Amino acid sequence: MKILNRIVTFILAVAVFPAAVTRIIIRIVMTPGGVLSSVMGEAGIEENLSVIKFIDYIQHGTLDFLKDLFVLENLPLEVNAVKGWLFASGAMLALALLIALTIMGCALFTQAHKTVMGLSAGGALSCFLAMSFFSNFAAPFVEGKVDIGGILGQSMEGAEGIMGTILTSLISGSVEINVFQLGNAVVTMALLFIGILFWTFAYYITLPAEAKAAIKNPPAKEKKVKTKKEKTSN
């Protein structure tokens, strides 16, 4: 049963990594308006980004125009005011991955069940905090305080020049963000941590009292000291 516990805990911790990479990390639902609505219609547009998909976009140059977006000096004050929440969200996700790695080590090399329970609770909390922090970052976009169309127009043609001015004026106010949140990758990670917590707790409470005592106070290793007689006989 001890080996089964180690295997299950290790597998659940390992599963955090493919969940973070392959599942949806960011979900965006947009509604075109103004000029864009006449071209694209009024149906909502949903874009789901995973880490793999995002890397693929970068490799194919799909997101090249975003390079300028992040160096514009005239980004709205609302974006600058909340960008710290984005960094905090990313830090929580990185912490969750580090916790998963630590749980893997504990499962392989220790019997620290209480430590694993504490770490898994911390991993789940990190995921929930990441979602909360990202929600704070996304709030100005969802509430319409940030003109996405205007920002994209400036990033694609430059903040100055007649073409930039025309493009910005055309698509300004033409994009409405309805949903902007972390996707099911983070939810799956949180569920895996909760699964580790409940599995380890269920395993620990079913252990006999003697086994718990042995884990808490492992017997000291007996040192074999060879006497002179033993050395002589050898």
C-alpha positions in Angstrom: 0.0 0.0 0.0 2.9 2.3 0.7 4.2 1.9 -2.8 0.8 2.5 -4.3 0.5 5.7 -2.3 3.9 6.9 -3.6 2.9 6.1 -7.2 -0.5 7.8 -7.1 0.9 10.9 -5.4 3.8 11.1 -7.9 1.5 10.6 -10.9 -1.0 13.3 -9.8 1.9 15.7 -9.2 3.4 15.0 -12.6 0.0 15.6 -14.3 0.1 19.2 -13.1 2.8 20.0 -15.8 1.0 18.7 -18.9 -2.2 20.3 -17.6 -0.4 23.6 -17.4 1.0 23.3 -20.9 -1.6 21.6 -23.1 -4.9 22.9 -21.7 -6.4 26.4 -22.1 -4.4 28.9 -20.1 -6.2 32.1 -21.2 -9.8 32.4 -22.5 -11.0 35.5 -24.3 -14.4 36.2 -25.7 -14.8 39.4 -27.8 -17.6 41.1 -29.6 -16.8 43.2 -32.7 -18.4 46.6 -33.0 -18.2 49.6 -35.2 -16.4 49.0 -38.5 -15.4 45.5 -37.5 -19.0 44.4 -36.9 -19.9 45.3 -40.5 -17.0 43.1 -41.7 -17.1 40.2 -39.3 -20.7 40.3 -38.1 -21.9 40.7 -34.5 -21.2 37.2 -33.4 -18.9 36.8 -30.5 -15.3 35.6 -31.2 -13.7 33.2 -28.7 -10.0 32.7 -28.6 -8.5 30.0 -26.3 -4.8 30.0 -25.8 -2.7 27.2 -24.4 1.0 27.4 -23.8 1.6 25.1 -26.8 -0.7 27.2 -29.0 0.9 30.4 -27.9 4.4 29.1 -28.7 3.1 27.9 -32.1 1.8 31.4 -32.8 5.1 33.0 -31.9 7.0 30.5 -34.1 4.8 31.4 -37.1 4.9 35.1 -36.4 1.2 35.4 -35.8 1.7 37.6 -32.7 4.6 39.7 -34.0 2.4 42.8 -33.9 2.2 42.5 -30.1 5.9 43.3 -29.7 5.1 47.0 -30.2 2.0 46.8 -28.1 4.1 46.3 -24.9 6.5 49.1 -25.6 4.1 51.9 -26.3 4.6 54.8 -24.1 1.0 55.9 -24.2 -0.6 52.8 -22.9 -3.8 53.7 -21.0 -3.3 54.5 -17.3 -5.8 51.7 -16.5 -3.4 49.1 -17.9 -0.4 50.5 -16.1 -2.4 50.5 -12.9 -3.2 46.8 -13.0 -0.2 45.3 -14.7 1.2 44.3 -11.3 -1.7 41.9 -11.0 -0.6 40.1 -14.1 2.9 39.6 -12.8 1.4 38.4 -9.5 -0.8 35.9 -11.3 2.2 34.6 -13.2 4.2 34.3 -10.0 1.4 32.2 -8.4 1.4 29.8 -11.4 5.2 29.5 -11.2 4.9 28.7 -7.5 2.2 26.1 -8.1 4.6 24.3 -10.6 7.4 24.5 -8.1 5.2 23.0 -5.4 4.2 20.1 -7.8 7.9 19.4 -8.3 8.5 19.4 -4.6 5.6 17.0 -4.1 7.2 14.6 -6.7 10.4 14.6 -4.6 8.5 14.0 -1.4 6.6 11.1 -3.0 9.7 9.4 -4.2 12.1 9.9 -1.3 10.2 10.5 1.9 7.1 9.5 3.9 6.3 13.1 4.9 2.6 12.8 4.4 1.7 15.9 6.4 4.2 17.9 4.3 2.6 16.6 1.1 -0.8 17.6 2.4 0.4 21.1 3.3 2.2 21.5 -0.1 -0.9 20.3 -2.0 -3.1 22.7 -0.1 -0.6 25.5 -0.9 -0.6 24.4 -4.6 -4.4 24.6 -4.8 -4.3 28.0 -3.1 -1.7 29.3 -5.5 -3.9 28.4 -8.4 -7.0 30.1 -6.9 -4.9 33.2 -6.1 -3.6 33.2 -9.7 -7.2 33.3 -11.0 -8.1 36.0 -8.6 -5.1 38.2 -9.5 -5.7 37.7 -13.2 -9.3 38.7 -12.7 -8.1 42.0 -11.2 -5.8 42.6 -14.1 -8.6 41.8 -16.6 -11.2 44.0 -15.0 -10.5 47.2 -16.9 -10.7 45.3 -20.2 -14.0 43.6 -19.4 -15.5 46.8 -18.0 -14.7 48.7 -21.2 -12.3 51.1 -19.5 -9.5 50.1 -22.0 -10.1 50.7 -25.7 -8.6 47.5 -27.2 -9.3 48.7 -30.7 -7.4 51.9 -30.3 -4.4 50.1 -28.7 -4.2 47.6 -31.5 -4.4 50.3 -34.1 -1.5 52.1 -32.6 0.5 48.9 -32.2 0.0 47.9 -35.8 0.8 51.2 -37.5 2.7 53.1 -34.9 1.5 55.8 -32.5 2.4 58.6 -34.9 1.8 59.2 -38.6 -1.3 59.7 -40.7 -1.8 56.0 -41.3 -1.7 55.2 -37.6 -4.2 58.0 -36.9 -6.6 56.8 -39.6 -6.4 53.2 -38.5 -6.8 54.0 -34.9 -9.8 56.2 -35.6 -11.4 53.4 -37.6 -11.1 50.6 -35.1 -11.2 52.6 -31.9 -14.0 51.3 -29.8 -14.6 48.4 -32.2 -13.7 45.6 -29.9 -15.6 44.7 -26.8 -14.2 42.1 -24.4 -16.9 40.0 -22.7 -14.7 37.3 -21.1 -11.0 37.6 -20.2 -9.9 35.0 -17.7 -7.5 32.1 -16.9 -8.8 28.9 -18.5 -9.3 25.3 -17.5 -5.5 24.7 -17.2 -5.4 26.4 -13.9 -8.7 24.8 -12.7 -7.3 21.4 -13.6 -4.1 22.1 -11.8 -6.1 23.1 -8.7 -8.2 19.9 -8.9 -5.0 17.8 -9.1 -3.6 19.4 -6.0 -6.9 18.9 -4.2 -6.8 15.3 -5.4 -3.3 14.8 -3.9 -4.5 16.4 -0.6 -7.5 14.1 -0.2 -5.6 11.0 -1.4 -2.8 11.6 1.1 -5.2 12.4 3.9 -7.2 9.3 3.3 -4.0 7.2 3.2 -2.6 8.7 6.4 -5.7 8.3 8.5 -5.9 4.6 7.6 -2.4 3.9 8.8 -2.0 1.9 12.0 -0.8 3.7 15.0 2.5 1.8 14.9 3.2 2.9 11.3 2.4 6.6 12.2 4.8 6.4 15.2 7.5 4.8 13.0 7.1 7.7 10.5 7.2 10.3 13.3 10.2 8.7 15.1 12.2 6.5 12.7 14.5 4.1 14.5 18.1 5.1 14.6 20.4 3.1 12.4 22.5 0.7 14.4 26.1 1.1 13.8 28.1 -2.1 13.6 31.4 -1.7 15.4 33.9 -4.4 14.8 35.7 -5.6 17.8 39.4 -6.4 17.7 38.5 -10.1 17.8 36.3 -9.6 14.7 39.0 -7.8 12.9 41.5 -10.5 13.8 39.2 -13.2 12.5 38.8 -11.3 9.2 
